[in-house]
Amino acid sequence: MLPDSVQGRLSMVDNRAVVVAVGSSAWHDEPTPRAVVGDRVLVTKFAGFIAKGPADGETYRLVNDRDIFCAITHEESDNG
């Protein structure tokens, strides 16, 4: 049996995420940002910090810009 804190962290292991905000200094040394708000992205496994939003109570994963590999532009469905 895993404690709630561990189960919560394991649920955030998925390498896919949706960008909800981008800081002003993200990718400051690259010609174009790797992602913008609304993009589905691939992130480094276990990267970031888990936090609850104070206004909405939702759980968010805060990651460094370097932990985002790329935007996902197309995914194959599991049904074929």
N, C-alpha and C positions, 0 to 999 in steps of 0.2 A: 504494500500500500504506500503510495506516494503522498507526501504532504501537499496541501493546496498550493503552496509557494512553488514547489517543484513542478507540479502539473501545469501551472500557469506559464512557467518558463518553457516547458516542453511544447506547449501549444503555439509558442512564438518561434519555433525552430524552422518553420516553413521558410524557404528561401525567397518566396514571392511576397511582395507587399504593394500597397498603393501609397503613393506620395501624397501627403496632406498638407505639407508645408516645406519650404526650402529656405534656409538661412541666406542672408545677403553675401556671406563670404564663401558659400559653397562653390567648389570648382573655380576659384578665382584665378588659377593658373592654367586653365584650359580654355580653348577658343569658344566652345559652346558647352552648356551644362549637359550632363548625361541624362537628366530627367527634369521634368517640371511637374507642378501640382496636377494630380489626376492620373499621371502615368502609372502603369503597373511596372514594377522593377524586380530585378534579381539582386538580393543582398547577401552578404557574407553570413554563413550560418553562425548562430550564437552572438552576432554582433549587436552592439547597442545596449540600451538601458530601457527597461520596461517601466512605464509610468502611467498613472491614471490621469485623464484630463479633468481639471478642477471644475469646469463648467458642465461637461457632459457625462462624466464618470466612465467614459470609454477607455479601454486599454490601448496605449500607443507604444510603439517601439522606436526610440530615438536613436538614429544611427549617424555616424560620421559620413561625410560625402564620399570618402574613399571606400566605404563599405558597400556602396551601390555600384554593381558591375555595369548594368545597362538597363535600358527600358525594354519591356517585352512588347513587341509589336504584333505577334501572332502566336497562338498556342493551338496545338492539335487537341481535339476533344478526346476523352477517354473512350468514347463510343465508336471510334473509328474515323 
